[in-house]
Amino acid sequence: MGIDELAANFFRIFQTEQKLKRDNIQGESKAKETHYEVGKKVRKAIADIGGMMPEEMPTPKKSLKELEKEKQMQSKIEMK
């Protein structure tokens, strides 16, 4: 995840939390609905200003799992 996607996620999370508190939203279904609504608005804001949508952002060549597995294997090799 790049800095742009990370920043958008933090913004979405923070705004959702604030809305839940401000509007005293209760219950899991209402909270999920609010989360979805805020997420749509954040995505719209990104699109409106011409930003790159998260699904368009480049992905790493290797997953975190692959990197961790390689690190574990390297550690085992170094221990021998």
C-alpha positions in Angstrom: 0.0 0.0 0.0 1.4 3.3 -1.1 1.3 6.6 0.9 -1.7 7.8 -1.1 -3.8 4.8 -0.4 -2.7 4.7 3.2 -3.7 8.4 3.6 -7.1 7.8 2.0 -7.7 4.9 4.3 -6.8 6.9 7.4 -9.0 9.7 6.3 -11.9 7.3 5.7 -11.5 5.6 9.0 -11.2 8.9 10.9 -14.2 10.5 9.2 -16.3 7.3 9.8 -15.4 7.3 13.5 -16.3 11.0 13.8 -19.7 10.5 12.1 -20.5 7.5 14.3 -19.8 9.6 17.4 -21.4 12.8 16.2 -24.6 11.2 14.9 -24.7 8.7 17.8 -25.1 5.9 15.4 -25.9 2.6 17.2 -25.9 -1.0 16.0 -23.7 -3.0 13.6 -25.9 -2.6 10.5 -26.1 1.2 10.9 -22.4 1.4 11.5 -21.6 -0.6 8.4 -24.0 1.5 6.4 -22.2 4.7 7.7 -18.8 3.2 6.9 -20.0 2.4 3.3 -21.4 5.9 2.8 -18.3 7.6 4.0 -16.1 5.3 1.9 -18.2 6.2 -1.2 -17.7 9.9 -0.5 -14.0 9.6 0.0 -13.7 7.7 -3.3 -15.8 10.4 -5.0 -13.5 13.1 -3.6 -10.5 11.2 -5.0 -12.1 10.9 -8.4 -13.3 14.5 -8.4 -9.8 15.9 -7.9 -8.3 13.5 -10.4 -6.5 11.3 -8.0 -5.6 7.7 -8.7 -8.2 5.2 -7.4 -6.8 2.5 -5.1 -7.5 -0.3 -7.6 -5.5 1.6 -10.2 -2.4 1.9 -8.0 0.6 -0.4 -8.7 0.9 -3.5 -6.6 4.2 -4.9 -5.3 5.8 -7.8 -7.1 5.8 -9.9 -4.0 3.2 -10.2 -1.3 3.9 -9.6 2.4 3.5 -13.4 3.0 6.1 -14.1 0.3 8.6 -11.6 1.8 8.1 -13.0 5.3 8.6 -16.6 4.0 11.8 -15.6 2.2 13.1 -13.8 5.4 12.4 -16.9 7.5 14.2 -19.1 5.0 17.1 -16.7 4.9 17.3 -16.8 8.7 17.3 -20.6 8.7 20.2 -20.6 6.2 22.2 -18.1 8.2 21.8 -20.2 11.4 23.4 -23.3 9.7 
